[in-house]
Each structure stands twice: as C-alpha cells, then as structure tokens.
Amino acid sequence: IERFDPATNAWAELPRRSGHPCKGAAALLGKLYVCGGGLVDGEKSMSFERFDPDTNLWEQLPPPSFTLLCGDEDWKNFWLA
C-alpha cells in the first residue's frame, strides 16, 4: 500500500501490514482503515487494521459486529464474514 504526499508530489510505500491481502480501504479522520480476508487452511479468516500516519504504524483491530461480503478479484469465489 502506498500513500501520496501532495507537498512532494510523490508516492511512498507504507510499512507492511500483518493482515491478509487488502480487500477494501477507507480514510477517516486522518487514518487509513483496511480490511482483508481469505481462506486459511479451508477456514474463513479476516483482518482489520488501522494506519496512523503520525506514528507510521499499523494497529490490528477487532472484527466488526456487522456482516461483510468479500470476494476474490473476479468474484468467482466469495464469502460472508
């Protein structure tokens, strides 16, 4: 994942996340929220993380209480979490 700095007009790579490949992301109140997921040993697995640009660190978050629909790139495989 990279971020754009308009002051330098350049992209910079963020530190690596510990979670699954990114399936969705949103920016809120100066932080980046990323969810990922997939099948691990045949079991559904999800990860939720928040990036803080002030500390340059990712924080693991608990899964939300609502249902998410996730799928692979061509939506041949999908699952509810």
Secondary structure, 3 states (H helix, E strand, C coil): CEEEECCCCEEEECCCCCCCCEEEEEEECCEEEEEEEEEECCEEEEEEEEEECCCCEEEEECCCCCCCEEECCCCCCEEEC
